[in-house]
Structures are given as C-alpha cells and as structure tokens.
Amino acid sequence: MSELINLSLTDQILGLADKSFSSKEITEAYLNEIKKKESLNCFISVFEEESEEKALMADENIAKNKARPLEGIPIAHKDIFCIKDKKTTCGSKMLSNFISPYSSEVFSKLDTAGAITLGKTNMDEFAMGSSNETSFYGNVLNPINEKLSPGGSSGGSAAAVRANLCSFATATDTGGSIRQPASFCGVTGIKPTYGRVSRWGMIAFASSLDQAGIIAKNAKDAAIALKYMSGFDQKDSTSLNEEVKDLQKEVDTDQEHVIGIPKEVIEKIKNDQVRDSFRNAISILEKDGAKIQEINLPNIEYSLPAYYVIAPAECSANLARYDGIRFGHRSESVSSLEDLYVNSRTEGFGREVKNRIFIGTFCLSAGYYDAFYNKALKIRNLIKSDFDEAFKKVSSIAMPTCSNSSFELGSINDPVEMYEQDIYTIPANLAGLPALSIPSGTVDEMPIGLQLIGNYLEEGRILNLANKFQKLTNFHEFK
Amino acid sequence: MKITEQDLKNISLLSKIKIDEETSDSLIKDLESILTMVNKMDELDTSKINPLTHPIENTQTLREDIEKKDIEREKLQELSKEKDSGFYLTPKVIE
C-alpha cells in the first residue's frame, strides 16, 4: 500500500470517496513510513493507536455517505499548535512537560473537517530558527540529502511532506518559517494573509507577524487544506471577519495575471544559479500568457533590520509568561521567588531563544526604544506602503524564496548569516501579505523555490498562478 | 555597536535570564553582530513617517457579554508543579 502515501491530497480524497482504498489503509501506510523513517526526526509525537481508531470511524462515515470534506485524510500538525490533552512542546525544554488543556482553532477546524492527526512535527525552538537546529529534540534531516538542513522553523512539517509521512502538514510563518523549509525540501508552502487563520492555541512568538499556514505536495492540495483551516474566530482578536473564498475552486479557474518583478531584489541576487532559475520560472509563466512588469520596492532592503527589532521585541514580551509558576519548566534549585523566575528561564530556554529575548529586551529598554523599536515600526510602514503602491499595478509579485538552496547542518554559526536566510520572505510578514513558495528548479542539485506574494486576502490568486506553473512544470513532483 | 558588560548585566536583570561568564564573550559578539546589522535602519530618514504597529487595519470585534466556560480552572492548575487549594505556590516572598 506504499503507493497510497505518494498520492496527492486531491487523489486521496477522490480515492476514499469512490472506495478505491480505505482511510485505514492510508493511515497504516503513513504510520509504517513514519516508523521506517524515524531517523529523519520529523515527529516529536506520534498518535498511532488514536489515528488507527479515527481511521476506522472515518471509513464508517464514508460507508454511510456521511463523509466530511477531509474525512479520513492523515495529516500532521507542527508542535506549536495546542491539542487538548496532548503534549505541545514548541520544540523547547521549557514546554517539554506541557499537556495542553485546550485545542488550537487550527486543530479544531481540521479535526471537524474529518482529518486524522498522525502526530506533531519537530520545529526550531519557539519557531526561532532557519535550520531546525535550535529544537530541543534535535534537528530534522532533509529527506533529499540527510547531511543538509530541511530549513526552519517548520522543518519537521516540510520534511514530513517531502518524505511522504503525511498527506499535508500545518505550519507557521513569522519571517519565512513556512516558505524557506518548503523551498529547501522541494514542496509547496503557503502563509496566508495575517488574520486569515486563527492564532488561538498557536504558541506565540511575535504576535503581529505570526501566521499559520500549510505545507503540501502542490498548490491544489494547499488550496484545499487552507480552505478548511481559514475563517473568522472570535477567540482571536486579530482574526479577520471576512468571507472565506472557495480556494479549491479558485485554484483551477482561468485567471489573468500581471506579475510584478521587484527591480531592487533581482539586481542584487548574488547566486547566478538562483537568478537563472528565477528568470526561467518567470519566462515559463510569461510564455503561458502572464504579463510581466518591473516594479519598485525601494525600502525592501531595510526589511531584515526592521524585522530583527520587531520580532525579538514582541518575542521578549510574549516569552515573559514563562515564569516557572503556572506551567512550563520549573527549576528545582530555588530559594527565592527571583531564583524561581531566573533559574526556570535560564534552564528552560535554549541559546537562540535567549539571544532573541536579549535583543528584544535591549531594544525596548530605556534610552533605546525610539532608536530601535519606534524606528523599525516606521520602516514597517514604509515597506507596507511600497507594497500597496506596487499592487495598484500588478496582481502578484514574484521573487526567489531564498538566496540559496539547503546548506549543511552545522555549517552556519554566525547568527546574522542565519537570519539572512529569510531576507526575501520577511517583507510579506511585515506587511501581513499572503505569500507562497513552489519548487522552481535546483541549485547545487537541491530544490529552490519561487515565491509569489499576493495582495491582502488574495490567497486564491497566487495559488491559481502556482497551480498554473505546476501544470506547466514537474519541479514539484517527487516519489 | 558596542555592548558593554554593564549592558549585559541590565539585559540579564530585565529578562530574568542568567548570563554566565563563560558565554558572555560569545554572547557580546552575537549581540554586537545583530545590532550592527540592525543599525542599517539609520540610513533612512523616517522623521515624517508614522510607526505601524500592526499590518492590518482591523477594529476589535466584540462578542455578546455571555459567560463562557471554555477553560477549566482545575485542568489549567494541573500543569503547575506546586499548587494548593486553587492557589499557585511560590517560594516565600515575605519573611
């Protein structure tokens, strides 16, 4: 039954509906594959028995013609999403004993749609990292070449999709954590508009940037999964009370596209292979009828510095809740309340998380607030305005997802060099725009992605363009 | 940008995270390298620009004022190692 795990979500839904195979068969096939590929370290928890029970229930629902839209489809959740009565670690020692008392809206929506949760995927600690090396549970290996990084922070989700360990996986993206690992693992990843998917029960890193999304085999699958994950949620005060479009339908309609190419980005691509592959991808879309237009994003080079003030500032405030008292790691060696705070936090957080808390604390401290935090917020405004201006002329913006393909695990030790991994993905987070990455070629024999950024709530449009590209190419195909 | 030993002490105090002497040199190096990258922001004149705290203009949506019991107190308190009669326990703060 191993061929079942190679099928796309679209084909799995069709196959289950016409009873070519059962949910029990797909679920068992995935569970076997997870065991076989345990050394990739994609999962922090696997729910074997529960998945098998749910698969039997799904098969009953299908037999009674009561199937829900994702009935019996085995998926994985990034271990940042709370699931009631399940361990939710966020890749950290701090939460290694945390059993969630409630479920995230992302889990609840997909569970209600009938999906089966096989387990929870590995990730950089508190989603801070671009290589998966900051996880308390050890790094994930890239399934294409195990010496290389799967990217981060959603590396477990991207690697799990690429290694055929689930039909699709949920993920989160604060500065590129869906798109960069999707690029490194040769899969499709989408971060929707800020507020499109509820953040309720998703462990916070930088609240004005964090957004949940999907990593899937292709754009069509991502559209289906995202459709059932999106929507207004009263429990999240930043959730958008806007109609959820039928992405499944929109991904396949005949749409005209005007693609903006940001001059400032393309001129500065250092890697010739990345530039050539990008040009090749654009020419494929142009030959298919898309209009190509040069645009300007004059302040885009300031995205990285602004992000590395805003994200750490928000992180230092969000992670102040880990005090050792109510939940999370509590130090044993304590003689005062101050000791309890300091020792619990010092023992519970890893180096990268501490670095970001330190930077955020410094930038928000007396005398530095205006020079750093306020300055960064003003630059954020400039970057958003640049995008607003560009979207008056074009329907989407294209650029590479990353400036390189995957790198060797352990090879990047300088924090700034690691942060530069997200140089092309951060702008969409600062502006809150939807953006996706699709495989568009190879660099040094490893996949790289084409990034498509859309206007607010236009996930359907970029997914449509991505689907068009995937009909014309086979970069996204794998066994 | 230079980070001094005093800066490091302040950051440690404010963030309630200990910085041991063995790692302080490499930490200073990391923080200085990050802040040097961040200082690129100074190239831009932003004197006439308003700060943007949030990407989406969205007004707060309010729900009906009805009591909800989504979260069970006992279940939440099970997560704490030290509790008694519905209270969380900490080391003594008043002698």
HADDOCK unambig.tbl for C-alpha pairs under 7 A between the chains (distance, minus, plus):
assign (segid A and resid 98 and name CA) (segid B and resid 79 and name CA) 6.88 0.50 0.50
assign (segid A and resid 101 and name CA) (segid B and resid 75 and name CA) 6.03 0.50 0.50
assign (segid A and resid 101 and name CA) (segid B and resid 76 and name CA) 6.14 0.50 0.50
assign (segid A and resid 208 and name CA) (segid B and resid 54 and name CA) 5.85 0.50 0.50
assign (segid A and resid 237 and name CA) (segid B and resid 60 and name CA) 6.16 0.50 0.50
assign (segid A and resid 237 and name CA) (segid B and resid 61 and name CA) 6.68 0.50 0.50
assign (segid A and resid 302 and name CA) (segid B and resid 41 and name CA) 6.31 0.50 0.50
assign (segid A and resid 305 and name CA) (segid B and resid 37 and name CA) 6.15 0.50 0.50
assign (segid A and resid 305 and name CA) (segid B and resid 38 and name CA) 4.22 0.50 0.50
assign (segid A and resid 305 and name CA) (segid B and resid 40 and name CA) 6.67 0.50 0.50
assign (segid A and resid 305 and name CA) (segid B and resid 41 and name CA) 6.43 0.50 0.50
assign (segid A and resid 306 and name CA) (segid B and resid 38 and name CA) 6.86 0.50 0.50
assign (segid A and resid 308 and name CA) (segid B and resid 38 and name CA) 6.78 0.50 0.50
assign (segid A and resid 325 and name CA) (segid B and resid 80 and name CA) 6.42 0.50 0.50
assign (segid A and resid 325 and name CA) (segid B and resid 88 and name CA) 6.99 0.50 0.50
assign (segid A and resid 325 and name CA) (segid B and resid 90 and name CA) 6.96 0.50 0.50
assign (segid A and resid 326 and name CA) (segid B and resid 77 and name CA) 6.99 0.50 0.50
assign (segid A and resid 326 and name CA) (segid B and resid 79 and name CA) 6.65 0.50 0.50
assign (segid A and resid 326 and name CA) (segid B and resid 80 and name CA) 4.89 0.50 0.50
assign (segid A and resid 326 and name CA) (segid B and resid 88 and name CA) 6.87 0.50 0.50
assign (segid A and resid 327 and name CA) (segid B and resid 79 and name CA) 5.19 0.50 0.50
assign (segid A and resid 327 and name CA) (segid B and resid 80 and name CA) 5.09 0.50 0.50
assign (segid A and resid 335 and name CA) (segid B and resid 91 and name CA) 6.71 0.50 0.50
assign (segid A and resid 336 and name CA) (segid B and resid 91 and name CA) 5.36 0.50 0.50
assign (segid A and resid 336 and name CA) (segid B and resid 92 and name CA) 6.75 0.50 0.50
assign (segid A and resid 337 and name CA) (segid B and resid 90 and name CA) 6.32 0.50 0.50
assign (segid A and resid 337 and name CA) (segid B and resid 91 and name CA) 5.29 0.50 0.50
assign (segid A and resid 337 and name CA) (segid B and resid 93 and name CA) 6.62 0.50 0.50
assign (segid A and resid 341 and name CA) (segid B and resid 16 and name CA) 6.50 0.50 0.50
assign (segid A and resid 342 and name CA) (segid B and resid 16 and name CA) 4.85 0.50 0.50
assign (segid A and resid 342 and name CA) (segid B and resid 17 and name CA) 5.16 0.50 0.50
assign (segid A and resid 342 and name CA) (segid B and resid 18 and name CA) 6.39 0.50 0.50
assign (segid A and resid 345 and name CA) (segid B and resid 17 and name CA) 5.89 0.50 0.50
assign (segid A and resid 346 and name CA) (segid B and resid 17 and name CA) 5.05 0.50 0.50
assign (segid A and resid 346 and name CA) (segid B and resid 18 and name CA) 5.80 0.50 0.50
assign (segid A and resid 358 and name CA) (segid B and resid 11 and name CA) 6.09 0.50 0.50
assign (segid A and resid 358 and name CA) (segid B and resid 15 and name CA) 6.90 0.50 0.50
assign (segid A and resid 359 and name CA) (segid B and resid 31 and name CA) 6.90 0.50 0.50
assign (segid A and resid 361 and name CA) (segid B and resid 11 and name CA) 6.32 0.50 0.50
assign (segid A and resid 361 and name CA) (segid B and resid 15 and name CA) 6.50 0.50 0.50
assign (segid A and resid 362 and name CA) (segid B and resid 11 and name CA) 6.12 0.50 0.50
assign (segid A and resid 374 and name CA) (segid B and resid 51 and name CA) 6.34 0.50 0.50
assign (segid A and resid 377 and name CA) (segid B and resid 51 and name CA) 4.58 0.50 0.50
assign (segid A and resid 377 and name CA) (segid B and resid 52 and name CA) 5.03 0.50 0.50
assign (segid A and resid 377 and name CA) (segid B and resid 53 and name CA) 6.07 0.50 0.50
assign (segid A and resid 378 and name CA) (segid B and resid 46 and name CA) 6.44 0.50 0.50
assign (segid A and resid 378 and name CA) (segid B and resid 49 and name CA) 5.77 0.50 0.50
assign (segid A and resid 378 and name CA) (segid B and resid 50 and name CA) 5.58 0.50 0.50
assign (segid A and resid 378 and name CA) (segid B and resid 51 and name CA) 4.01 0.50 0.50
assign (segid A and resid 378 and name CA) (segid B and resid 52 and name CA) 5.97 0.50 0.50
assign (segid A and resid 380 and name CA) (segid B and resid 52 and name CA) 6.12 0.50 0.50
assign (segid A and resid 381 and name CA) (segid B and resid 51 and name CA) 6.26 0.50 0.50
assign (segid A and resid 381 and name CA) (segid B and resid 52 and name CA) 5.11 0.50 0.50
assign (segid A and resid 415 and name CA) (segid B and resid 30 and name CA) 6.62 0.50 0.50
assign (segid A and resid 416 and name CA) (segid B and resid 33 and name CA) 6.86 0.50 0.50
assign (segid A and resid 416 and name CA) (segid B and resid 34 and name CA) 5.97 0.50 0.50
assign (segid A and resid 430 and name CA) (segid B and resid 55 and name CA) 6.74 0.50 0.50
assign (segid A and resid 431 and name CA) (segid B and resid 55 and name CA) 5.28 0.50 0.50
assign (segid A and resid 432 and name CA) (segid B and resid 55 and name CA) 5.22 0.50 0.50
assign (segid A and resid 432 and name CA) (segid B and resid 56 and name CA) 6.78 0.50 0.50
